[in-house]
Amino acid sequence: MIGIARLAAAGLLAIMAMGTARAEDALKAKIGVLRLSSSAPVFIAQDKGYFREAGLEVELKFFDAAQPIAVATTSGDVDFGVTAFTAGLYNLAGKGVLKVIGGMSREKPGYPLIGYFASNNAYAAGLKTPKDLAGKRVAMTQVGSSFHYSLGLLADKYGFKLADVKIVPLQSLSNAAAALKGETVDAALLPISTARKLMDEGGAKFLGWVGDETPWQLGAVFASPKTLTNKALVTKFLGVLAKADREYHDVVLAAMKDGVAPINDKTKPLLEIIAKYTNLPVEQVVGNCAYIDPDGKLDVKNVDNQIKWLQEQGFADKGFDVNAIIAKDYVKAD
């Protein structure tokens, strides 16, 4: 009996050792993200264990603006960044310290994401639509940000000069929202997840959606050249994201109507995951589901347009184009 017990104990120790070895063998990665629905596939993959199943031990690091994620990726504080394009990101990529490896969120008609919002006083004074932003003080996170580019597209569409708009860079979404509520700016570009509380409290007025006015490729997945040397890590990471992209698209986005996702037995589990990571109730998440290509494709042509626009504005360095910043072995072009 003692011999049998010893054998059983030895077997148990062997199993435990194998489990420990597998845990140690897991590829580790830190991902920089914002608490926005534009990162929904990342949240789904993490919460449903898809990364773990693929042999990845993933830690999410949350930021309050896009540009710091790009900086953190180059410094090695995170291995992958998932966020919106910015002039700063392009400048880093142009220097060769960042590479775009996939697409993420897009501004697309019918999928509310980033909106134009007016202060109550400015609205009362005649700021009623996005085209009325000419000559106004507009808050955003940073000069050269995705919000800045959105405003530039709007200026081109309606024929007013971007230089006539007073850009007020406030470094974070929370600061921009506070300035709008406090009437220190006339308007702000904000994600609906940030602006909804303002509207519910009567602190701002909605003017329109960027996706309805000027669709474009908003977000991407990127990494440093150092991370890209670990092909097993990158391949597994992108494979998991592709699985989550497809699930998010087919379950949530395909069910949306008039910009709102229904809450039912099929959609609720994913909506609850997005709510958990964005710190929003499910009832708000349903109207805040960013569009993401089901195959994780990147609109390369639009990205090139972004680079050229930012270069013309003096926000991005000259001397590079989209071909210099994408990792062609990984990017699925649209």
Long-range contacts (C-beta under 8 A, 24 or more apart in sequence): 23-57, 25-55, 26-52, 26-55, 26-56, 26-57, 27-55, 27-56, 27-57, 27-230, 27-232, 27-233, 27-236, 28-56, 28-57, 28-58, 28-59, 29-56, 29-57, 29-58, 29-59, 29-79, 29-80, 29-233, 29-237, 30-58, 30-59, 30-60, 30-61, 30-77, 30-78, 30-79, 30-80, 31-58, 31-59, 31-60, 31-61, 31-78, 31-79, 31-80, 31-81, 31-82, 32-61, 32-63, 32-68, 32-69, 32-72, 32-73, 32-77, 32-78, 32-80, 32-81, 32-82, 32-83, 33-60, 33-61, 33-62, 33-63, 33-69, 33-81, 33-82, 33-83, 34-62, 34-63, 34-64, 34-65, 34-66, 34-69, 34-83, 35-62, 35-193, 35-277, 35-278, 35-279, 36-191, 36-193, 36-278, 36-290, 37-105, 37-113, 37-193, 37-274, 37-278, 37-285, 37-288, 37-289, 37-290, 38-83, 38-84, 38-104, 38-105, 38-113, 38-191, 38-218, 38-219, 38-290, 38-292, 39-82, 39-83, 39-104, 39-105, 39-219, 39-277, 40-244, 40-248, 40-252, 40-270, 40-273, 40-274, 40-289, 40-290, 40-292, 41-104, 41-241, 41-244, 41-245, 41-247, 41-248, 41-292, 42-82, 42-241, 42-244, 43-273, 43-274, 43-276, 43-277, 43-278, 44-244, 44-247, 44-248, 44-270, 44-273, 44-274, 45-240, 45-241, 45-243, 45-244, 46-277, 47-273, 47-276, 47-277, 48-244, 48-273, 50-240, 50-243, 50-244, 51-237, 51-240, 54-236, 54-239, 54-240, 55-236, 56-233, 56-236, 56-237, 56-240, 60-277, 64-172, 64-173, 64-174, 65-141, 65-142, 65-145, 65-171, 65-172, 65-173, 66-141, 66-145, 66-146, 67-141, 67-142, 67-145, 70-98, 70-222, 73-98, 73-222, 73-223, 73-224, 73-227, 74-98, 74-224, 76-224, 76-226, 79-223, 79-224, 79-227, 79-233, 80-221, 80-222, 80-223, 80-227, 80-237, 81-221, 81-222, 81-223, 82-219, 82-220, 82-221, 83-219, 83-220, 84-145, 84-146, 84-218, 84-219, 84-220, 85-146, 85-149, 85-217, 85-218, 85-219, 85-220, 85-303, 85-306, 86-142, 86-144, 86-145, 86-146, 87-143, 87-144, 87-145, 87-148, 87-310, 87-315, 87-316, 88-142, 88-144, 89-222, 90-306, 90-307, 90-310, 90-316, 90-325, 91-316, 91-317, 93-222, 93-320, 93-324, 93-325, 94-316, 94-317, 94-319, 94-320, 94-324, 94-325, 95-317, 96-225, 96-324, 97-224, 97-225, 98-222, 98-223, 98-224, 98-325, 99-222, 99-223, 99-224, 99-225, 99-228, 99-325, 99-326, 99-327, 100-220, 100-221, 100-222, 100-298, 100-303, 100-325, 100-326, 100-327, 100-331, 101-221, 101-222, 101-223, 101-228, 101-234, 101-238, 101-326, 101-327, 101-330, 101-331, 102-220, 102-221, 102-238, 102-241, 102-296, 102-298, 102-330, 102-331, 102-332, 103-217, 103-219, 103-220, 103-221, 103-292, 103-293, 103-296, 103-297, 103-298, 103-299, 103-331, 103-332, 103-334, 104-218, 104-219, 104-220, 104-221, 104-292, 104-296, 105-218, 105-219, 105-290, 105-291, 105-292, 106-211, 106-215, 106-216, 106-217, 106-218, 106-219, 106-290, 106-291, 106-292, 106-293, 106-299, 107-150, 107-209, 107-210, 107-211, 107-214, 107-215, 107-216, 107-217, 107-218, 107-291, 108-211, 108-215, 108-291, 109-211, 109-212, 109-215, 110-211, 110-212, 110-256, 110-258, 110-259, 110-291, 111-211, 111-253, 111-256, 111-259, 111-289, 111-290, 111-291, 112-192, 112-209, 112-211, 112-259, 112-287, 112-288, 112-289, 113-191, 113-192, 113-209, 113-210, 113-211, 113-218, 113-288, 113-290, 113-291, 114-146, 114-147, 114-150, 114-189, 114-190, 114-191, 114-192, 114-209, 114-210, 114-211, 114-218, 115-189, 115-190, 115-191, 115-192, 115-195, 115-206, 115-207, 115-208, 115-209, 115-210, 116-154, 116-187, 116-188, 116-189, 116-206, 116-207, 116-208, 116-209, 116-210, 116-213, 117-180, 117-187, 117-188, 117-189, 117-190, 117-195, 117-198, 117-199, 117-204, 117-205, 117-206, 117-207, 118-186, 118-187, 118-204, 118-205, 118-207, 119-180, 119-181, 119-183, 119-185, 119-186, 119-187, 119-204, 119-205, 120-183, 120-202, 120-203, 120-204, 120-205, 121-183, 121-186, 122-186, 122-187, 123-205, 127-186, 127-187, 127-205, 127-207, 128-207, 129-207, 129-208, 130-154, 130-158, 130-207, 130-208, 130-213, 131-157, 131-158, 131-160, 132-207, 133-160, 133-165, 133-186, 133-187, 133-207, 134-158, 134-160, 134-161, 134-164, 134-165, 135-164, 135-165, 135-166, 136-165, 136-166, 136-186, 136-187, 137-166, 137-168, 137-184, 137-185, 137-186, 137-187, 138-165, 138-166, 138-167, 138-168, 138-185, 138-186, 138-187, 138-188, 138-189, 139-168, 139-170, 139-175, 139-176, 139-179, 139-180, 139-185, 139-187, 139-188, 139-189, 140-167, 140-168, 140-169, 140-170, 140-176, 140-188, 140-189, 141-169, 141-170, 141-171, 141-172, 141-173, 141-176, 142-169, 142-171, 143-167, 143-169, 143-315, 144-310, 144-313, 144-315, 144-316, 145-169, 146-218, 146-219, 147-189, 148-315, 149-216, 149-306, 149-309, 149-310, 150-189, 150-210, 150-214, 150-216, 151-189, 152-309, 152-313, 153-213, 153-214, 153-216, 154-210, 154-213, 154-214, 157-213, 157-214, 162-313, 180-204, 191-288, 192-287, 192-288, 193-278, 193-280, 193-284, 193-288, 196-280, 196-284, 196-287, 196-288, 211-291, 216-299, 216-302, 216-306, 217-298, 217-299, 217-302, 217-303, 217-306, 218-290, 219-290, 220-298, 220-303, 221-296, 223-327, 228-327, 234-330, 238-296, 238-330, 241-296, 242-295, 242-296, 245-292, 245-293, 245-294, 245-295, 245-296, 246-294, 246-295, 248-292, 249-292, 249-293, 249-294, 250-294, 252-289, 253-289, 253-291, 253-292, 256-289, 259-287, 260-286, 260-287, 261-285, 261-286, 261-287, 261-289, 262-286, 293-334, 295-332, 296-332, 297-332, 297-333, 297-334, 298-326, 298-331, 298-332, 298-333, 298-334, 299-334, 300-326, 300-331, 300-333, 300-334
